Amino acid sequence: MDLIIVESPTKAKTISKFLNGKYRVESSFGHIRDLPSRELGVDLENEFTPKYVIPTKAKKTVTALKTAANKAGEVILASDEDREGEAIAWHLAQALKLDDFKAKRIVFHEITKAAIEEALKHPRNIDLNMVDAQQARRVLDRLVGYKLSPFLWKKVAKGLSAGRVQSVATRIIIEREKEINAFHKEDYWTISADLNKDGKDNFQADLLKINGKSFDKLSIKEADAEKIKKILEICTYTINKTEKKKLSKSPAAPFTTSTLQQAANRHLGYSAKQTMTVAQKLYEKGHITYMRTDSLNLSPKFISEAQSWIIDNLGKEYYSGGRVFKNKSKNAQEAHEAIRPTEALVTPENLKAQLEGSEEKLYRLIWQRSVSSQMSAANLEATIIDAEAKSAQENYILRANGQTIVFPGYLKVWPEKTKEQLLPVLKAGDALNLEKIISEAHSTNPPARYSDAGLVKEMEKYGVGRPSTYAPTIATIIARNYVERDENKRLKPTEIAFVVIDLLIAHFPKIVDYQFTAQMENNLDEIAAGQKKWQPVIGEFYEDFSKNLENKYQEINKSDIMPEEQSEEVCDKCGAKMLIKTGRYGKFLACSAFPDCRNIKKMNGGAASDKPADPKILELEKKYAGEVCDKCGAAMKVRTGKYGPFLACSAYPKCKNIKNIGSDSGKEVECPICHEGKIVKKFSRRGAFYACSNYPKCKNAYQGEPNGKDCPKCGALMILNKDGKAKCSNKDCKKKEPVSE
């Protein structure tokens, strides 16, 4: 029996269903070879030859695949059709020692029976140009990361890292933050009139011109607004002109990777990483085509299916006749397809029972976008009404804009918000009544921080990264503490990010240069197309980079980048002055007597940690701020251990008194036995349990968390079981009730 190897177990399971036992389908669980984690793994003296190893976690998989390959007639490598997938296939061939005769490569854009059977009819060899492009990216990123990160450790702070694409993405976010910080708010006023004819059909018109001249919206200040308002209140109003225009709105193209991430962020609130995780599941289950693509193509089969669905369900007038979209990107892979459902006739309703909530929502968005792209344009009618306001000396024009949908077209399917604004039927010369003048104050707003969608759009604009790298890049800069999410889930740079990016701009400009990064992406595209060899591309970059790095080790002093600031704090261990320093997670206090005294503290006065403050811990610190040790009288401090937060005496190590902190729910439940202690969470070898804080005087204990209520049957405390249901703590009482909020 022939063997097919794919990357994921889900993909293997889906493909197996289509092959009726004719093939054995196994998963490699992703990459089975990579550069070593504890060394550079690139031979700098031998044309940057990478040294690949099989990670420990993949060894068992490789052994199993070798056994299966030895028993198979043919080995068919069916990883995804992109550079990453091509590299996985090549690594499998190398690790399993497959010769060109035995190893076959098949590719497909969707996991359907027809697509798999067609691919099996047309196997090909591994595309070594695509493999080289992926190797070049991996080697380039390893050289930058492995060489530049130690420099940042030495000159800035431990634990920092740098990356070719991640640093540019961080720079984009920082430049937006600098715009926000430099923004100066301006106040301005808008003026509108609430008008009608004969007391019917009120409409609102906005001030457009003053004495025949247009004006800048920021030019009307409070005093101007008051003056204009008073004049408009005594003006006479007539219709100056009315105008109607026919408008047409065409549907958007089907999704590429970047537009899917943008739409999912806008419509569903998904991060780029979440979108790609859910899309991967949909692809592996056979519901959508491959989700890493920059192509806008749709297959004739899909267009035909979409035509059938549109005509059968909406009518002939809703079908466009077959719309084709052209790629704007010169590097788009035209042989690929846009992201679409594998079957246009499988509506979101058809799949609802088979999909999880997030999968159903994303599938619906993809289905709507793909089908609507083949629908007729929406026809709108725009109405413009200009009203003239006259006084003895002044003349004003106020404008009202209306819009109605004449024919919805693609809006029947795509969830685009197109508001209808109805205006009354009026003609030039009609006299109007003034109901009131509305003067409103406004302020200009700074540019918003980037959402995931906004950052992906910006990266695409500059040519930074490719479809497969957008989501991982955002995830990386968040994981490495260069970026965090604000209260609106937008991307905000951390304090250390400013330091690192300013350093890179000043001393390693190529690493964070938009044009250089985009050109390097173009070079990788040309390597994949067989137009360039990868070693010279890497060599040209590395020669300048390594020389510059060597010089910067000598030129740059840490004190110039991370100057220490004096503070008023005194070290509570040795009495020396505390200095303000900056680390990976921001500013902290450190004893000036270092290395004799290694005391460090957070800026808010708590115990120092190399991690950002946890909001839950800060809440606990406030809650237990007045707690004192019952053994020595010193203040008790919140500490975090293996089993979560607890209270410990600040006089440690002289006093080693510790106390557990209350229940998970935060409810203070009094011990019903001694009426002195509180029921707190404790731990033993068998796991968590709840007991009186007055132990050993009181040994009252429970196997579940008390919810503060008494059993209505026997009066014992009610506790929560593993399913969150309340039950009586008295084993002899069988009373159970659902938890009430």
Secondary structure, 3 states (H helix, E strand, C coil): CEEEEECCHHHHHHHHHHHCCCEEEEECCCCCCECCCCCCCEECCCCCEECCECCHHHHHHHHHHHHHHHHCCCEEECCCCCHHHHHHHHHHHHHCCCCCCCEEECCCCECCHHHHHHHHHCCECCCHHHHHHHHHHHHHHHHHHHHHHHHHHHHCCCCCCCCHHHHHHHHHHHHHHHHHHHCCCCEEEEEEEEEEECCEEEEEEEEEEECCEECCHHHCCHHHHHHHHHHHCCCEEEEEEEEEEEEEECCCCCECHHHHHHHHHHHHCCCHHHHHHHHHHHHHCCCEECCCCCCCCCCHHHHHHHHHHHHHHCCHHHECCCCCCCCCCCCCCCCCCCECECCCCCCHHHHHHHCCHHHHHHHHHHHHHHHHCCECCEEEEEEEEEEEEECCCCEEEEEEEEEEEEECHHHHCCCCCCCCECCCCCCCCCEEEEEEEEEEEEECCCCCCCCHHHHHHHHHHHCCCCCCCHHHHHHHHHHCCCEEECCCCCEEECHHHHHHHHHHHHHCHHHHCHHHHHHHHHHHHHHHCCCCCHHHHHHHHHHHHHHHHHHHHHHCCHHHHCCCEEEEEECCCCCCEEEEEEECCEEEEEECCCCCCCCEEECCCCECCCCCCCHHHHHHHHHCCCCECCCCCCEEEEEEECCEEEEEECCCCCCCCEEECECCCCCCCECCCCCCCEEEEEEECCEEEEEECCCCCCCCEECCEEEEEECCCCCCEEEECCCCCEEECCCCCCCEECCCC
